[in-house]
Amino acid sequence: ILVDFNCSGMKRPAGKQVAEPEPAWPPVEELELLAGQELLLSSDDEDQSAAVPSSEEGDEEEAGEDLELRLATHELLHATEDAEREQELARARDGNDEDDEEDRPTDPGSDSSEDERENRNTVGEVPLVWYQHEDHIGYDKDGKAIKKSGRKDRLDQLLDRNDSKTAMRTIYDEYNDEEITLSKEELRMIMAIRKGHFPHVEVNPFEPYSDWFTRDVEKVPFNDAPIPKRRFIPSKHEEKKIVKLVRAIRKGWLKTREQKEQAQAPPVYLLWGEDGQAGDDTTKTATGLSYIPPAKPRLPGHAESYNPPAEYLPTEEEIAGYQLLDPEDRPTFIPTAHNSLREVPMYSRFIKEVFERCLDLYLCPRVRKKRLFINPQELVPKLPKPTDLQPFPTHLAMRYTGHAGKVRSVAPDPSGQWLLSGADDGCVKLWEVRSGRCVHTWQLGSPVYCVAWCPAQGCRLISATSGNTVVMMPSKVGSVEEQAAQEQAVAKALEAAGTGGLSGPEGALPAEGQLVSWAPQPGGGLCVTHRFPVRHLAWHARGDYWSSMAPTGNTQAVLVHQLSRGSSQNPFRKNRGRVSRVLFHPTKPFFFVAAQNHVFVYNLTKQAMSKKLVGGSGATTCLAVHPSGDHVLVGAEDKRLAWYDLDLSDKPYKALRYHSTAVRGAAFHRTYPLFASCADDGTAQVFHGMVYSDLMTNPLLVPLKVLRGHQVIDHAGVLDCAFHPTQPWLFTAGADSTLCLFCN
């Protein structure tokens, strides 16, 4: 059914047909609107017809026909709408979204490459935070402000996401303040790139390579002109250039590659110049000699004045005396007084003195002395703090009293439980270290100068020097087995001495041709009588050999004895000076003999002197050897305690001058890096002495503590000192008849 409407909506007569183009159908929305209007119009007409009855029947018929036409049109519109909905559903099932892309607006940023898209906003790299309180987000290329568009809230965005199919593919460009809808093809490309695939199937990674240029080098001339003659003739310009380069190389202006390498190498120069000092490029003259400025002449004084004071003018007798001297001894200038400068004549020796000065500068050697500015604080060695070197003895812990004279010697036993002392009252006392109790006393009758323990294990024999005898007695301490071993050692020694012909009556001097005589001691023990007073004895580390020293013994000043065999021998036919101390090396077959100003080290295996240690100006008073055997302490009457390194030199490595009077004793600790010295000033000095196993590292010597506990009597203070074998404790023997124990 074809129905034609005019602009007013009235029906044209069917008989009249006008040759007009076929009208185009309006959009579906307009048809729906028109249909609704027709329905409203039809309902209004019906109401009007019911309210106002028509008098004409033709009008009612015409209205009925018009209603039928409107209903037919409404049915046609609904059918068209259903057909379009079915087509849209079919396209959705087929996955075709061409209608979406046709309906969406054209966006200049829809291309997948963001670099080809032109931004509306031209603010550049300015942060958008600066525009958060403004009503615009920037400016376009024409300089106009880009107003902010109203953003939808979360509810509107949720409704749009449910209603629109493109909401999930819409992104917001904050920089340009616009929304961009991505197509499905662009989404596929993004997903492919995220998976590491090619963006689309049209990309061919293996396209054929077009070799536009050949790889073969073709030697062809640029032109086919004949070669000019200048190619075969030497160039005058190049010849001049070569001459200039050769001259520059000969003059040294242009360096060759070898010369440049030598210039980069470290400079080599003579360490000692002709003048005895290191040369410097700044002090060299053009001839290569060191430049030394001439010495300045002496400035004239009062005597050279034209009118000097009267005390500078010589008398006539002195002038006459000058004439009697040799020409070389005569003074070159004699002061003379003149009333004014006009009366001063020309100096007659001016030319000669200038010539002699030039001759001296030319012939006499000169040395430039450089003045060194040294801070005295830098010369003081940087030593560690004493608190970091603990433990070491610091306080007086116990005082042992009981002697009636000066205590000359003190010796702790190897276990550290017992202490042995000898004094001028002729007594040898045995003390218990921790309690201070005197366990036993032996009266020898004459002053005791030295006491010592036998270092043999299981044999606690005590030895002491008294007058001309060396007494060895059992200590009467220890277990029953140890006491039996002591008595057995004494009996064996006496038996061996009797067999060797060295035994004699008690207290009698040795027979003619004998060095000593071995005799039993009343109360147990034995005594070895010498020809001269014995002042010191020393034991070997194994406890079988021991040595005695008699300073006035001349050729018999040093004797070596063997306890197990009861024998004695004189190792030296002649001594080098007055002997003051003897000592055995702790590990090696060396024997130390301290004379007045030297310490001699003898090799007992080779029976020859191994080394001679040079001492100071004072006489040697004490001697101590480090447990390692490589270092020696020597004390002397010149208030000096010298540390010798046997592997380094025969001269002292370090001289310690901390005492104000003569040094009387020195001792090393067996286990701790400590050593001590005592002197007649009544003090004992404790030092830290670390010896390193590395031969390139010097020993570290640090003074730690000054211990005071004795009184000075008759210019005698502390006469001997000894360390505890296991603890950092120090025993001292003083002239005030007491012994002191210093602990940490």
SVG drawing of the C-alpha trace seen along z (x, -y; Angstrom):
<svg xmlns="http://www.w3.org/2000/svg" viewBox="-27 -65 185 109">
<polyline fill="none" stroke="black" stroke-width="0.4" points="0.0,0.0 1.6,-3.3 0.5,-6.3 1.7,-9.8 1.6,-12.6 2.1,-16.2 3.6,-18.7 0.3,-19.3 -0.4,-15.6 -3.5,-15.7 -4.1,-12.9 -3.7,-13.7 -6.4,-12.7 -5.8,-9.2 -6.7,-10.3 -4.1,-13.0 -0.6,-11.6 2.3,-14.1 5.6,-13.1 7.7,-13.7 10.7,-11.8 9.9,-9.0 10.2,-10.5 12.8,-9.0 11.8,-7.4 12.7,-9.4 14.7,-7.7 13.1,-5.3 13.1,-7.7 11.2,-10.3 8.7,-7.7 8.1,-6.7 7.5,-10.3 5.1,-10.8 3.3,-7.6 2.8,-8.8 1.5,-12.2 -0.9,-10.5 -2.2,-8.4 -2.7,-11.4 -4.4,-13.2 -6.7,-10.3 -7.7,-10.1 -8.3,-13.9 -10.5,-13.7 -12.5,-10.9 -13.1,-12.9 -14.1,-15.9 -16.4,-13.8 -18.1,-12.3 -18.4,-15.6 -19.6,-17.5 -21.8,-15.4 -21.4,-16.0 -24.2,-16.8 -22.5,-15.4 -22.1,-11.7 -19.3,-12.2 -17.0,-13.6 -17.5,-10.4 -16.6,-8.2 -13.5,-10.2 -12.3,-10.0 -12.7,-6.3 -10.6,-5.8 -7.9,-8.1 -7.7,-6.0 -7.3,-2.8 -4.4,-4.4 -2.7,-5.4 -2.9,-2.0 -1.4,-0.4 1.4,-2.9 2.1,-2.1 2.2,1.7 4.7,1.0 7.0,-1.0 7.0,1.8 7.8,4.4 10.7,2.3 12.0,1.9 11.9,5.7 13.7,6.4 16.5,3.9 16.8,5.5 17.2,8.9 19.9,7.7 21.7,6.1 21.6,9.3 22.9,11.3 25.8,8.9 26.6,9.3 26.7,13.0 29.0,12.9 31.4,10.6 31.1,7.8 31.3,4.4 31.4,2.3 28.3,0.4 30.1,-0.6 33.1,-2.0 30.8,-3.8 28.7,-5.3 31.6,-6.4 33.1,-9.8 36.4,-10.1 39.2,-10.5 42.6,-11.8 44.2,-9.7 42.6,-6.4 45.8,-5.2 47.8,-2.6 51.0,-4.7 50.8,-7.4 53.8,-9.3 51.8,-10.2 48.9,-11.7 48.8,-15.4 48.1,-16.7 45.7,-19.4 47.4,-20.5 50.7,-22.4 51.9,-22.9 54.7,-20.3 56.2,-18.6 54.4,-20.8 52.8,-18.7 49.0,-18.7 49.0,-19.1 49.6,-22.7 46.2,-23.0 44.2,-21.1 42.7,-24.3 42.1,-25.9 39.1,-25.6 41.4,-24.7 44.1,-22.1 46.3,-24.0 46.3,-25.8 46.0,-24.6 48.2,-25.7 46.1,-28.8 46.7,-29.9 43.1,-29.3 42.5,-27.8 41.3,-24.2 38.4,-24.1 37.9,-21.1 35.0,-18.9 32.7,-17.7 33.7,-14.2 31.0,-11.7 30.8,-10.4 31.2,-6.7 27.4,-6.0 27.2,-7.5 30.3,-5.6 28.7,-2.3 25.5,-3.0 27.4,-3.8 29.4,-0.6 26.2,1.5 24.3,-0.3 27.1,-0.9 29.2,1.8 32.1,-0.6 32.5,-1.7 35.0,1.1 37.0,0.0 37.0,-3.7 40.0,-5.3 40.5,-8.8 43.3,-11.0 44.1,-13.2 46.6,-15.3 44.0,-16.4 40.9,-15.9 39.1,-13.6 37.8,-10.1 39.2,-7.7 37.3,-4.6 39.5,-1.7 38.4,0.6 38.5,4.4 41.4,4.5 43.4,2.2 42.6,4.3 43.7,7.4 47.0,5.6 47.5,4.6 46.9,8.1 49.3,9.5 52.0,7.1 51.6,8.0 51.9,11.7 55.2,11.0 53.6,11.7 53.5,9.5 50.8,6.8 48.9,8.3 49.2,11.0 50.3,8.7 53.7,8.3 56.3,10.5 59.6,10.8 61.3,12.6 60.9,10.3 63.3,10.8 66.4,8.5 67.0,6.3 70.7,5.9 70.7,2.5 74.5,2.2 77.0,4.9 79.5,6.2 82.2,6.6 84.7,3.7 85.0,2.6 88.2,0.6 87.1,-1.9 88.4,-5.5 86.3,-8.5 87.1,-9.6 89.0,-8.3 91.3,-11.3 95.0,-10.4 97.3,-10.4 99.0,-13.8 102.8,-14.2 103.0,-15.6 102.2,-12.2 105.7,-11.0 107.7,-14.1 108.8,-14.6 106.8,-17.5 108.8,-20.6 106.2,-21.5 106.4,-18.0 110.2,-18.3 110.2,-21.5 107.7,-20.1 109.9,-17.0 113.0,-19.3 111.0,-21.2 109.9,-18.0 113.5,-16.7 114.8,-19.9 112.1,-19.9 113.0,-16.3 116.7,-17.1 116.1,-20.2 113.7,-18.3 110.7,-20.3 108.9,-17.3 108.9,-14.1 108.9,-10.6 106.9,-7.8 109.8,-6.4 110.6,-9.8 107.0,-10.2 107.0,-6.8 110.3,-7.7 108.8,-11.1 105.8,-9.3 108.1,-6.9 109.0,-7.9 112.0,-10.2 115.3,-8.7 117.9,-10.9 120.9,-10.5 119.9,-10.0 123.0,-11.7 124.4,-14.7 127.9,-16.0 127.2,-18.1 126.0,-15.2 122.3,-16.0 119.5,-14.9 119.4,-16.8 116.4,-18.8 115.6,-20.1 115.0,-23.6 118.6,-23.8 120.3,-22.8 122.1,-25.3 122.3,-25.3 125.5,-23.2 123.8,-20.6 125.6,-21.6 123.8,-22.2 123.4,-25.9 124.3,-26.9 124.0,-30.6 127.3,-32.1 127.7,-32.7 126.9,-36.2 129.9,-38.1 130.0,-39.3 128.4,-42.6 130.6,-45.4 130.5,-46.1 131.6,-48.8 135.2,-48.2 134.7,-49.0 133.2,-52.4 135.1,-55.5 135.1,-56.7 134.8,-53.5 134.5,-53.6 137.7,-53.8 137.4,-50.2 137.7,-49.0 140.9,-51.0 144.1,-49.1 146.9,-50.6 150.4,-51.3 151.8,-48.3 149.2,-46.1 149.9,-47.5 153.6,-46.9 152.8,-43.4 150.9,-42.8 154.1,-43.4 155.9,-40.7 153.3,-38.1 153.5,-36.0 151.8,-37.5 149.2,-34.8 148.4,-35.5 148.2,-39.3 144.8,-40.9 143.7,-42.1 141.9,-45.2 143.0,-47.5 140.3,-49.9 141.3,-53.5 139.5,-56.7 138.7,-59.6 137.1,-62.9 134.8,-62.8 134.0,-60.7 136.0,-63.0 139.2,-62.0 138.6,-58.3 141.1,-57.1 140.4,-54.4 140.6,-50.9 143.9,-49.5 142.9,-45.8 139.6,-46.2 140.6,-44.7 142.6,-41.9 139.7,-41.0 137.2,-40.9 139.6,-38.7 140.1,-36.3 136.3,-36.1 135.8,-35.2 138.6,-32.7 137.0,-31.1 133.6,-30.9 135.3,-29.3 137.6,-26.8 136.0,-26.1 133.3,-23.4 129.9,-24.5 127.0,-22.5 123.5,-23.9 121.9,-23.0 118.2,-22.7 116.5,-23.7 113.9,-21.2 110.9,-22.4 109.8,-19.4 107.0,-19.4 108.4,-18.0 105.0,-16.3 105.5,-14.2 108.8,-12.8 107.1,-11.3 106.1,-7.7 102.5,-6.9 102.1,-4.1 98.9,-2.3 97.3,-3.2 98.3,-1.1 94.6,-0.3 94.5,1.6 97.6,3.7 96.3,5.3 96.9,7.4 100.0,6.2 100.8,5.6 99.5,2.3 98.9,2.5 100.8,3.8 98.9,6.9 101.2,8.5 104.3,7.7 106.6,10.5 108.5,9.6 111.0,11.6 114.5,10.9 116.9,8.8 119.0,7.5 118.8,6.4 117.0,9.0 119.4,9.6 117.5,12.2 114.1,13.6 112.9,16.6 109.5,18.2 109.3,22.0 108.0,23.3 104.6,24.0 104.1,20.5 103.1,21.8 106.4,21.1 108.8,18.2 112.5,18.3 114.4,15.3 118.0,14.7 119.3,11.7 122.4,10.3 121.4,11.8 122.6,15.2 119.1,16.7 117.3,18.4 113.5,18.3 110.8,20.3 107.4,18.5 103.9,19.5 102.9,17.0 99.2,16.7 99.2,16.7 102.6,15.0 103.5,17.6 107.2,18.5 107.4,22.3 111.1,22.9 114.3,21.0 117.9,22.1 120.7,20.3 123.9,20.3 126.1,18.0 127.1,15.5 125.2,13.1 123.2,14.7 123.5,13.0 121.6,15.3 118.9,18.0 117.5,20.2 115.3,23.3 116.4,26.3 114.2,26.3 114.2,30.1 110.8,31.6 110.0,33.5 113.1,32.3 112.5,29.2 116.1,28.5 116.9,25.0 120.3,23.4 121.9,20.4 125.3,18.6 126.8,17.9 130.4,16.7 132.6,19.2 130.0,22.0 127.0,22.8 124.5,24.7 121.9,27.1 119.2,28.4 115.9,30.2 113.0,27.8 110.9,30.2 107.8,29.3 105.7,31.3 104.7,34.9 106.6,37.8 107.8,38.9 109.2,35.4 111.0,35.3 112.5,38.7 113.7,37.5 115.4,34.5 117.3,36.6 118.2,39.1 119.6,36.3 121.7,35.0 123.0,38.4 123.8,39.3 125.7,36.0 127.8,36.6 128.5,40.2 129.6,39.1 131.8,36.3 133.5,38.8 134.2,41.1 135.7,38.2 137.9,37.1 136.2,33.8 134.8,34.6 136.2,33.0 135.5,32.0 132.7,29.5 133.8,25.9 137.3,26.7 138.8,25.1 139.5,27.2 142.7,29.1 145.6,28.1 144.6,28.7 140.9,28.8 138.4,26.1 135.8,26.9 135.1,29.4 131.8,31.2 130.8,32.0 127.6,32.9 125.6,30.2 124.6,30.6 120.9,31.1 120.7,32.5 121.9,31.3 125.4,30.6 127.7,27.6 130.1,26.8 133.1,24.8 134.9,22.4 138.2,20.6 136.6,17.2 133.4,15.6 130.5,16.6 128.0,13.8 125.6,15.4 124.5,18.8 122.3,19.8 120.6,23.1 120.3,24.6 116.7,25.1 117.0,29.0 118.1,28.7 121.3,30.7 123.9,28.1 124.4,24.9 127.0,22.2 128.6,20.1 130.1,16.7 132.9,15.2 133.8,11.7 137.2,11.8 138.1,15.3 140.3,14.1 140.6,17.2 138.2,19.1 135.5,16.5 133.0,18.6 132.6,22.3 130.1,24.8 129.0,27.8 126.9,30.9 124.7,32.1 124.1,35.7 127.9,36.4 129.1,34.2 131.7,32.6 133.0,29.1 134.9,27.5 136.4,24.1 135.2,23.2 137.4,20.1 141.2,19.8 141.0,16.1 138.0,13.8 137.5,10.5 137.1,8.1 135.4,8.4 132.4,10.7 129.1,9.6 126.5,12.0 126.2,15.4 123.1,17.0 122.2,19.9 120.1,19.6 116.6,21.1 116.6,23.3 119.9,23.1 123.5,24.1 124.5,20.5 126.1,19.1 125.9,15.4 128.7,13.8 128.2,10.1 131.4,8.2 131.9,4.5 130.8,2.9 130.1,5.9 128.0,9.0 129.7,12.0 127.6,14.8 129.4,18.1 128.4,21.2 129.0,24.2 128.8,26.6 131.5,24.9 133.3,23.7 133.7,20.2 132.4,16.7 129.3,16.1 128.5,12.5 129.6,9.5 127.0,7.0 128.2,3.5 127.2,1.9 127.1,-1.7 129.3,-3.7 128.2,-2.0 129.1,1.4 126.7,4.2 124.6,5.1 121.8,7.5 121.0,9.7 117.8,11.3 117.0,13.4 113.5,13.5 111.8,16.9 112.2,17.0 116.0,16.5 116.3,13.8 116.1,10.7 118.2,9.7 117.8,7.1 121.0,5.6 120.9,3.2 123.8,1.0 124.9,-1.5 124.4,-4.4 120.6,-4.2 120.0,-2.6 118.1,0.6 119.1,1.7 117.0,4.1 119.1,6.1 117.8,7.9 120.3,10.7 119.1,11.1 119.3,7.4 122.5,5.9 125.1,6.0 124.0,2.6 120.9,1.8 117.6,1.7 116.1,-0.5 117.6,-2.2 115.1,-2.8 116.1,-5.6 113.3,-5.6 115.3,-5.1 117.1,-7.9 119.8,-5.6 121.6,-2.4 119.5,0.5 119.8,3.6 117.5,6.2 115.6,7.2 113.2,10.0 111.0,11.3 107.6,13.0 107.3,16.6 103.9,16.3 102.8,12.6 104.4,9.9 105.8,8.2 109.2,7.3 110.3,5.3 113.3,3.6 114.2,2.4 116.7,-0.2 118.1,-1.9 115.6,-4.7 113.1,-2.4 110.9,-1.8 110.1,1.1 109.2,0.3 106.8,2.6 106.9,2.5 104.9,4.1 107.3,6.0 105.5,7.7 107.8,9.7 106.3,10.6 107.0,13.8 107.4,11.7 111.1,10.8 110.2,7.5 108.2,6.2 110.1,4.5 109.2,5.3 106.6,3.0 107.9,1.5 105.5,-0.5 106.1,-1.7 103.1,-0.7 103.4,-1.2 105.8,-2.5 105.5,-0.4 106.5,-1.9 106.6,0.3 110.1,0.2 112.1,-2.4 115.6,-3.5 118.2,-2.6 121.9,-3.5 121.3,-4.5 119.9,-1.0 116.3,-0.5 114.9,2.5 117.7,5.1 116.0,7.8 112.7,8.6 111.0,11.7 107.7,12.5 105.2,15.2 105.4,18.1 101.7,18.2 100.1,14.9 100.9,11.3 102.4,10.7 105.7,9.2 107.9,10.1 110.5,7.5 113.2,7.7 114.2,4.5 116.9,3.1 114.3,2.5 114.4,6.2 111.0,6.9 109.6,8.6 106.6,7.2 104.0,8.8 102.3,6.6 99.2,7.9 96.8,6.7"/>
</svg>
